[in-house]
Amino acid sequence: MTPAATKSVPSRAEASSWMNSYIQSALDLRPEDFSPDASFDSYGLDSAELVIMAGIMEEQLNIEIEPEIMFETPSVTGVLDGLVARGVLRAA
């Protein structure tokens, strides 16, 4: 059995909510001051923080994330799109 067959695959919306909350909390941002389309760089998130976020996200959502995706698509929207395309998240 593949891991996906033995566990529930989280939705894009669940992951979006988690990522938005994580970044807003880590950076002490109000929701209205945060855009999921903005680059991680624009918020001052460095590579170490992105890898940490990916690791925590894996644990919280019970998924596997290739850390490279955080740099290939460096925004919340980009990462989520990439995870859906890879089958890690459900689109709906």
N, C-alpha and C positions, 0 to 999 in steps of 0.2 A: 504494500500500500504506500502511496505517496503521502507526504505530510499534509497536503491540501485535502486529501480524502479523509483524514482522521481528525480534522479540526475545522471549525467555522472560519470562513474567510471574511475578514472585516470589510466594511464598505468604505468607499472613498470618503463619504461624509463623516464616518466615525474617525478616520485618520486625519481628516481636515480639522475637525474639532480638537483632536488631541494636539496636533502640531501647532495650531493657532494658540491654544491655551498655554502650551509649553513655552513658546517663544515670547508671548506676552508676559508670562510670569517671570521667565528668566531675565527679560530686559526691562521689567517693570513698565510695560506699555499699556495704555488704555486701548480697548478694542477699536475705538475710532481712530487711533494713531497707528494702526497696523493694517497692512495690505498683504494678502497672500500672494499677490502678483509681484511684489517688490523683491529684489534680489536679497539673498542673505547678507551679502556685502553691505548693502545699504543700511542694514541694522547693526553692522559691526560684528556679525557672527563669523568667527574664524574657523579654520579647518578642524581644530581640536573640539570646539563646541558642536560642530556639525556631526562629527563622528560620535561624540557622547550622546547627542540627541538621537541619532540613528539607533544606537545601542539600547537606549531607554525605550524608544518607540518599539523596537523588536520585542522587548520584554512585556511592555504594557499591552500591545495589540496581538502578541503571539504570532509574529510574522518574521520572515527573514528579509533583511535589506542588504543589498550590496552597497557598501559605503560610497562607492564611486558615483552613485546616482545623485548624491547630495551636491556633487561638484559638476556633473554633466548638465543638470537641470536645476540651477541654484535659486529656486524659490519654492515656496510651499506648493503653489499650483503646479510647477514643473515636476517636483518630486512625486506628487500625487498622480499626475498624468503618467509618469514613468512607471510607477508601481501598478497602476491599472493595466498599462500596456504589457507588463511582465506577468500579469496574472496574480500578483501578490495581494491586490485589493479588488473587491467587486466594484464595478462602475456605479451601481445604484445602492 
